[in-house]
Amino acid sequence: MELDLTAVVPLDGEVPDFAAMNEWQREHWAEGDRWRLRTLRDWEDSQTGLRVVRTERYSVQADDGGPPVCTEVSDRSHDPRQCLGCSRRTAWVADQVRLESQAAGLELANAAFKSGREVFETPPFNPLWGTEDELLSSVGQGLMIAGRDGTGKTSFGQEYAKRRAGLSGWGPVMWDLPVAVLPRGERVLYFAMDRPQQAREAFVRSLSPDQGDEVNERFVFHESPPVLDLSGARGQEWLLESVARFEAGMVVFDSRKDLGDTMDTKRLSGIARMTQMLSGLNVEVVFLHHPVKEYRRGTPALEQVYGHREVFSGLGSVLFIEGDPGARDVRIHQVKPLRKPVTPFQVTLDHATGTSTRASRVAEAQARQLAEQAARYADAQRLDRLRQALGKHADAEGWAPSGAVAKELGVERMSGSEYEDLVATSARGRYAKVRLLP
């Protein structure tokens, strides 16, 4: 609605003089409609103490609660209620988005408050993936799956998300461990940031077109890194609003490096805070991540996860994939346990379907037994070779030059070699002698 009006406003405030208003003005001011005006003349009346504002146009919010009518001057004929280029309508939409975002953020923030009674009612063991003896993920605890490129991070992360979403054909069990299905109406918010096209192809690889509606009800994809920095307040507000809007019960970040520098402690603390905010609202957070560049093969450790320790310090569980790129068989290590560490186990990945199966418990036990026997045999062989070398070069006191022993064993030097844990070294520096420990 557009009117030519004259409003009389007190000099010391923004509330108009109701006595000087006509009936229509008083009614719409009382209803709280927003008035947008373009001032033509503005002067003060020193005798009455009033400020007189003469406006050419007064535009009020539409009665149906929608955006205001366009008041832009245009040479072309256009519908003022449908104009998308109007700055006032654009401002109105921006206001609505901001208000809705704030409301959603407050709603989620308030949901984090728990009464004293609720603290006692919280179960001590609330798994999302696993059992009391083998726990991989739990309510309120973030999860990270780390591994080299091509070892199955995205496949494992997507398989876990599909089973959490309860998609048909994907039972609530993964790696012989139960998976808690998201409540009805909740979705998985998947950030495909690292090669999104490849992540999309991997996701649909094992699905049929008939499952489109089902996937639409359970998944929302964001195929790029967030434009806003999630370590800052604005980005976190946007993420909270997105979680509320899509009713997400699980958020997957593929992968962690695309959220920002993993060595910048300030940004890391912001991401950690974001993770804790979501975990406190019982929204599961899953990160896919990479190891340090030096890691190639062998038993992994938590220190081999790339980045500052703050990358994983706020998470409950960290799984590390040991294996070669493209291999079918890999080994899963829990390098940061929720409770007692889960014994490493072997997983076979079917690259064609994106599904994985865990080796049987019998096969795992046999493999561990063979590995222990091989290690004992290798130690015995190593000890026997070392005794022979020492016996050949030792002096009367049982000491032998380390260089001569190293040459006998076929290694460059004793220091830092595989034999270092079996010998004692004297303090003679470069030409130290070694002997077997008692």
C-alpha positions as CSV (number, residue, x, y, z in Angstrom):
1,M,0.0,0.0,0.0
2,E,1.3,3.4,-0.9
3,L,0.1,6.7,0.6
4,D,1.0,10.4,0.6
5,L,1.0,11.2,4.3
6,T,2.3,13.7,6.7
7,A,3.4,12.3,10.1
8,V,3.9,14.5,13.2
9,V,6.7,13.1,15.4
10,P,7.9,14.4,18.8
11,L,11.4,15.9,18.7
12,D,12.8,13.5,21.4
13,G,11.4,10.2,20.1
14,E,10.3,8.0,17.3
15,V,6.7,7.5,18.4
16,P,4.3,9.7,16.3
17,D,1.8,12.1,17.9
18,F,-1.3,9.9,17.8
19,A,-3.5,13.0,18.0
20,A,-2.1,14.2,14.7
21,M,-2.7,10.8,13.0
22,N,-5.8,9.9,11.1
23,E,-7.7,6.7,11.9
24,W,-6.0,4.5,9.3
25,Q,-2.5,5.6,10.6
26,R,-3.3,4.8,14.2
27,E,-4.8,1.5,13.4
28,H,-1.8,0.3,11.4
29,W,0.7,1.7,13.8
30,A,-1.0,-0.3,16.6
31,E,-0.9,-3.5,14.5
32,G,2.9,-3.2,14.3
33,D,3.1,-2.9,10.5
34,R,6.5,-1.8,9.3
35,W,6.4,1.6,7.5
36,R,9.1,2.3,4.9
37,L,9.3,5.9,3.8
38,R,11.3,8.3,1.6
39,T,11.6,11.7,3.2
40,L,11.0,14.7,1.0
41,R,11.0,17.4,3.7
42,D,11.9,17.3,7.4
43,W,11.6,20.3,9.6
44,E,11.1,21.2,13.2
45,D,8.3,23.4,14.5
46,S,10.0,25.3,17.4
47,Q,6.7,26.6,18.7
48,T,4.9,23.3,19.1
49,G,8.0,21.2,19.7
50,L,7.2,18.8,17.0
51,R,9.1,17.4,14.0
52,V,7.1,17.4,10.8
53,V,8.0,14.7,8.3
54,R,6.4,15.1,4.8
55,T,6.7,11.8,2.8
56,E,5.7,11.1,-0.7
57,R,5.3,7.4,-0.2
58,Y,4.5,5.3,2.9
59,S,4.8,1.6,2.2
60,V,3.4,-0.9,4.7
61,Q,3.8,-4.6,5.0
62,A,1.2,-6.5,3.1
63,D,-1.8,-7.7,5.1
64,D,-1.1,-11.3,4.2
65,G,2.2,-11.2,6.0
66,G,4.2,-11.4,2.8
67,P,6.9,-9.1,1.5
68,P,6.1,-5.4,0.9
69,V,4.8,-4.1,-2.4
70,C,7.5,-2.9,-4.7
71,T,8.0,0.9,-4.7
72,E,10.8,1.2,-7.1
73,V,10.4,3.5,-10.0
74,S,10.5,1.6,-13.3
75,D,10.1,2.6,-16.9
76,R,8.8,-0.9,-17.7
77,S,5.4,-2.1,-16.6
78,H,5.7,-4.7,-13.9
79,D,3.6,-6.1,-11.1
80,P,4.7,-4.4,-7.9
81,R,3.7,-7.4,-5.9
82,Q,5.9,-9.8,-7.9
83,C,9.0,-7.6,-8.5
84,L,12.1,-9.5,-7.5
85,G,14.5,-6.6,-8.1
86,C,13.0,-4.3,-5.5
87,S,15.6,-3.3,-2.9
88,R,12.9,-3.1,-0.2
89,R,11.5,-6.6,-1.0
90,T,15.1,-7.9,-1.0
91,A,15.7,-6.3,2.4
92,W,12.5,-7.8,3.7
93,V,13.6,-11.3,2.6
94,A,17.0,-10.8,4.2
95,D,15.4,-9.8,7.5
96,Q,13.2,-12.9,7.4
97,V,16.1,-15.2,6.8
98,R,18.1,-13.6,9.7
99,L,15.1,-13.8,12.1
100,E,14.5,-17.4,11.2
101,S,18.2,-18.2,11.6
102,Q,18.3,-16.6,15.0
103,A,15.2,-18.4,16.1
104,A,16.5,-21.7,15.0
105,G,19.9,-21.1,16.7
106,L,18.2,-20.1,19.9
107,E,15.9,-23.2,19.8
108,L,18.9,-25.4,19.3
109,A,21.0,-23.6,21.9
110,N,18.2,-23.8,24.5
111,A,17.9,-27.6,23.8
112,A,21.4,-28.0,25.2
113,F,20.2,-27.1,28.7
114,K,19.6,-30.2,30.9
115,S,18.0,-30.3,34.3
116,G,19.7,-32.0,37.2
117,R,17.3,-34.9,37.0
118,E,18.0,-35.4,33.4
119,V,21.7,-35.8,34.2
120,F,20.9,-38.9,36.3
121,E,18.4,-40.2,33.7
122,T,21.1,-40.2,31.0
123,P,22.2,-43.8,30.4
124,P,25.9,-44.4,31.0
125,F,26.1,-46.4,27.9
126,N,24.4,-45.1,24.8
127,P,26.0,-46.5,21.6
128,L,25.3,-45.4,18.1
129,W,27.7,-48.0,16.6
130,G,28.9,-51.0,18.5
131,T,28.5,-52.9,21.7
132,E,29.7,-52.4,25.3
133,D,32.8,-54.5,24.5
134,E,33.4,-53.0,21.0
135,L,32.2,-49.4,20.9
136,L,33.0,-47.4,17.8
137,S,30.6,-44.4,18.2
138,S,28.3,-43.1,21.0
139,V,25.8,-40.4,21.7
140,G,27.5,-37.0,22.3
141,Q,30.8,-38.2,21.0
142,G,32.3,-37.2,17.7
143,L,33.7,-39.8,15.3
144,M,36.6,-39.6,12.9
145,I,37.6,-42.1,10.2
146,A,41.2,-41.5,9.0
147,G,43.1,-43.1,6.2
148,R,45.2,-42.6,3.0
149,D,43.5,-41.8,-0.3
150,G,42.0,-44.9,-1.8
151,T,41.7,-46.9,1.4
152,G,37.9,-46.5,1.7
153,K,37.2,-43.5,3.9
154,T,34.4,-42.2,1.8
155,S,32.9,-45.7,1.2
156,F,33.0,-46.5,4.9
157,G,31.6,-43.1,5.9
158,Q,28.7,-43.3,3.4
159,E,27.9,-47.0,4.3
160,Y,27.7,-46.0,7.9
161,A,25.5,-43.0,7.1
162,K,23.2,-45.2,5.0
163,R,22.8,-47.7,7.8
164,R,22.2,-44.9,10.3
165,A,19.5,-43.5,7.9
166,G,17.9,-46.9,7.7
167,L,17.7,-47.1,3.9
168,S,16.0,-50.1,2.6
169,G,18.5,-52.9,1.8
170,W,20.9,-51.5,4.4
171,G,20.4,-53.3,7.7
172,P,21.3,-51.7,11.0
173,V,24.6,-53.7,11.3
174,M,28.1,-52.8,10.0
175,W,31.2,-54.8,10.7
176,D,29.2,-57.3,12.8
177,L,28.3,-54.4,15.2
178,P,24.8,-52.9,15.6
179,V,24.1,-49.4,14.3
180,A,21.4,-47.2,15.8
181,V,18.9,-46.0,13.1
182,L,18.0,-42.3,13.2
183,P,14.5,-41.5,14.5
184,R,11.8,-41.0,11.9
185,G,11.9,-37.6,10.4
186,E,15.6,-37.0,11.0
187,R,18.1,-36.7,8.2
188,V,21.8,-37.0,7.4
189,L,23.4,-33.7,6.4
190,Y,26.3,-34.8,4.2
191,F,29.0,-32.2,3.2
192,A,30.7,-33.6,0.1
193,M,33.6,-31.1,0.0
194,D,36.5,-33.2,-1.3
195,R,35.8,-34.2,-4.9
196,P,32.0,-34.0,-4.6
197,Q,31.4,-35.6,-8.0
198,Q,33.3,-38.6,-6.9
199,A,31.5,-38.7,-3.6
200,R,28.1,-38.5,-5.4
201,E,29.0,-41.4,-7.7
202,A,30.2,-43.5,-4.8
203,F,26.9,-42.8,-3.0
204,V,24.5,-43.9,-5.8
205,R,26.7,-46.8,-6.8
206,S,24.7,-49.3,-4.6
207,L,21.3,-47.6,-4.8
208,S,18.5,-48.0,-7.3
209,P,16.5,-45.1,-8.9
210,D,13.5,-46.4,-7.1
211,Q,15.0,-45.2,-3.8
212,G,15.1,-41.6,-4.9
213,D,12.2,-40.6,-2.6
214,E,13.6,-42.5,0.3
215,V,17.0,-40.9,-0.1
216,N,15.3,-37.5,-0.4
217,E,13.6,-38.0,2.9
218,R,16.7,-39.1,4.7
219,F,19.6,-37.2,3.2
220,V,20.6,-33.6,2.4
221,F,23.8,-33.0,0.4
222,H,26.0,-29.9,0.3
223,E,28.4,-30.3,-2.6
224,S,31.1,-27.8,-1.8
225,P,32.9,-26.4,1.3
226,P,30.7,-24.0,3.2
227,V,31.0,-20.4,2.1
228,L,31.0,-19.3,5.7
229,D,33.8,-20.2,8.1
230,L,32.4,-22.8,10.5
231,S,35.0,-21.8,13.1
232,G,33.4,-18.4,13.4
233,A,30.1,-17.3,14.9
234,R,28.3,-16.5,11.6
235,G,29.3,-19.9,10.2
236,Q,28.2,-21.7,13.3
237,E,24.9,-19.9,13.3
238,W,24.3,-20.9,9.7
239,L,25.2,-24.5,10.5
240,L,22.8,-24.6,13.5
241,E,20.1,-23.1,11.4
242,S,20.7,-25.7,8.6
243,V,20.6,-28.6,11.1
244,A,17.3,-27.3,12.5
245,R,15.8,-26.6,9.0
246,F,16.7,-30.1,7.7
247,E,16.1,-31.8,11.1
248,A,19.5,-33.4,10.9
249,G,20.5,-36.0,13.4
250,M,23.8,-36.7,11.9
251,V,26.4,-34.4,10.1
252,V,29.2,-35.9,7.9
253,F,32.2,-33.8,6.8
254,D,34.0,-35.3,3.8
255,S,36.7,-34.3,4.5
256,R,38.1,-32.5,7.5
257,K,40.9,-30.6,5.6
258,D,38.2,-28.7,3.6
259,L,37.0,-27.0,6.7
260,G,40.2,-25.0,7.1
261,D,43.8,-25.1,8.3
262,T,44.4,-28.1,10.6
263,M,47.4,-26.4,12.2
264,D,45.8,-23.0,13.0
265,T,44.9,-23.3,16.7
266,K,42.4,-20.5,16.6
267,R,40.4,-22.0,13.8
268,L,40.8,-25.4,15.3
269,S,39.3,-24.3,18.6
270,G,36.3,-22.9,16.7
271,I,35.7,-26.1,14.8
272,A,36.0,-28.0,18.1
273,R,33.5,-25.7,19.6
274,M,31.1,-26.3,16.7
275,T,31.5,-30.1,17.2
276,Q,30.8,-29.9,20.9
277,M,27.7,-27.7,20.2
278,L,26.3,-30.3,17.8
279,S,27.3,-33.2,20.1
280,G,25.6,-31.5,23.0
281,L,22.4,-31.5,21.0
282,N,22.8,-35.3,20.3
283,V,23.6,-34.6,16.7
284,E,26.3,-37.1,15.6
285,V,29.3,-35.5,13.9
286,V,31.5,-37.6,11.6
287,F,34.8,-36.4,10.1
288,L,36.7,-38.1,7.3
289,H,40.3,-37.2,7.5
290,H,43.9,-38.0,6.2
291,P,47.0,-39.2,8.0
292,V,50.4,-37.4,8.0
293,K,52.2,-37.5,4.7
294,E,55.0,-39.7,6.1
295,Y,52.6,-42.5,7.0
296,R,52.8,-45.3,4.4
297,R,52.1,-48.6,6.1
298,G,52.3,-50.3,9.5
299,T,50.5,-50.2,12.8
300,P,49.0,-46.6,13.0
301,A,48.9,-44.4,16.1
302,L,46.9,-41.3,17.0
303,E,49.9,-39.1,16.3
304,Q,49.7,-40.1,12.7
305,V,46.4,-38.3,12.2
306,Y,47.2,-35.1,10.2
307,G,47.2,-31.8,12.0
308,H,47.4,-30.3,15.4
309,R,46.2,-32.5,18.3
310,E,43.1,-30.2,18.5
311,V,41.9,-31.9,15.3
312,F,40.9,-35.0,17.3
313,S,41.2,-34.0,21.0
314,G,37.4,-33.1,21.2
315,L,36.3,-36.3,19.5
316,G,35.2,-39.5,21.3
317,S,36.5,-42.1,18.8
318,V,39.1,-42.1,16.0
319,L,39.3,-45.1,13.6
320,F,42.4,-45.5,11.4
321,I,42.4,-47.5,8.2
322,E,45.6,-49.5,7.6
323,G,46.1,-50.6,4.0
324,D,47.3,-49.8,0.5
325,P,45.3,-47.5,-1.9
326,G,42.8,-49.6,-3.9
327,A,43.2,-52.7,-1.8
328,R,40.2,-54.9,-1.1
329,D,41.4,-55.9,2.4
330,V,42.3,-53.3,5.0
331,R,42.7,-53.3,8.7
332,I,40.7,-51.1,11.1
333,H,42.4,-49.7,14.2
334,Q,40.7,-47.7,16.9
335,V,43.6,-45.3,17.8
336,K,41.3,-43.3,20.2
337,P,38.9,-45.4,22.1
338,L,35.6,-44.5,23.7
339,R,36.2,-47.1,26.4
340,K,38.6,-50.0,26.2
341,P,40.4,-50.1,22.8
342,V,38.7,-52.3,20.1
343,T,41.1,-55.0,18.9
344,P,42.1,-54.3,15.3
345,F,40.2,-56.3,12.7
346,Q,40.2,-56.9,9.0
347,V,37.6,-55.5,6.6
348,T,37.0,-56.5,3.0
349,L,35.6,-53.7,0.8
350,D,33.6,-54.4,-2.3
351,H,34.4,-51.4,-4.5
352,A,31.6,-52.2,-7.0
353,T,28.8,-51.9,-4.4
354,G,30.4,-49.7,-1.7
355,T,29.7,-52.3,1.0
356,S,32.2,-53.9,3.4
357,T,32.3,-57.1,5.4
358,R,34.3,-57.9,8.5
359,A,36.5,-61.0,8.6
360,S,35.1,-63.7,10.8
361,R,36.1,-63.8,14.5
362,V,37.7,-67.2,13.9
363,A,39.8,-65.9,11.0
364,E,40.8,-62.9,13.1
365,A,41.9,-65.1,16.0
366,Q,43.9,-67.3,13.6
367,A,45.5,-64.3,12.0
368,R,46.5,-62.9,15.4
369,Q,47.9,-66.2,16.4
370,L,50.0,-66.6,13.3
371,A,51.3,-63.0,13.6
372,E,52.3,-63.6,17.2
373,Q,54.1,-66.8,16.2
374,A,55.9,-65.0,13.4
375,A,57.0,-62.2,15.7
376,R,58.4,-64.7,18.3
377,Y,60.2,-66.6,15.5
378,A,61.6,-63.3,14.1
379,D,62.8,-62.3,17.6
380,A,64.5,-65.6,18.1
381,Q,66.2,-65.4,14.8
382,R,67.3,-61.9,15.4
383,L,68.6,-62.7,18.9
384,D,70.6,-65.7,17.6
385,R,72.3,-63.6,14.8
386,L,73.2,-61.0,17.4
387,R,74.7,-63.6,19.7
388,Q,76.9,-64.9,16.9
389,A,78.1,-61.5,15.9
390,L,78.9,-60.5,19.5
391,G,80.7,-63.8,20.1
392,K,82.9,-63.2,17.0
393,H,83.9,-59.7,18.0
394,A,83.5,-59.4,21.8
395,D,86.5,-58.7,24.1
396,A,87.2,-60.3,27.4
397,E,84.4,-58.3,29.1
398,G,81.8,-59.2,26.5
399,W,81.8,-55.9,24.7
400,A,82.2,-55.6,20.9
401,P,82.6,-52.6,18.6
402,S,79.2,-51.6,17.4
403,G,80.5,-51.0,13.9
404,A,81.9,-54.5,13.5
405,V,78.6,-56.0,14.9
406,A,76.5,-53.9,12.5
407,K,78.6,-55.0,9.6
408,E,78.3,-58.6,10.6
409,L,74.5,-58.2,10.7
410,G,74.3,-56.4,7.4
411,V,73.1,-53.0,8.8
412,E,74.7,-49.6,8.5
413,R,74.9,-49.0,12.2
414,M,73.6,-50.3,15.5
415,S,72.1,-47.0,16.7
416,G,68.5,-46.7,15.5
417,S,68.5,-50.1,14.0
418,E,66.2,-53.0,14.7
419,Y,68.7,-54.4,17.2
420,E,68.8,-51.4,19.4
421,D,66.3,-52.8,21.9
422,L,68.4,-56.0,22.4
423,V,71.8,-54.3,23.3
424,A,73.3,-51.9,25.8
425,T,75.5,-49.1,24.5
426,S,78.5,-47.7,26.4
427,A,79.3,-44.0,26.5
428,R,82.3,-44.1,24.1
429,G,80.5,-42.1,21.5
430,R,81.1,-43.0,17.9
431,Y,82.9,-46.3,18.6
432,A,80.6,-47.6,21.3
433,K,80.6,-51.3,22.1
434,V,77.4,-53.3,22.6
435,R,76.5,-56.4,24.5
436,L,73.4,-58.5,25.0
437,L,71.2,-57.4,27.9
438,P,70.9,-59.9,30.7
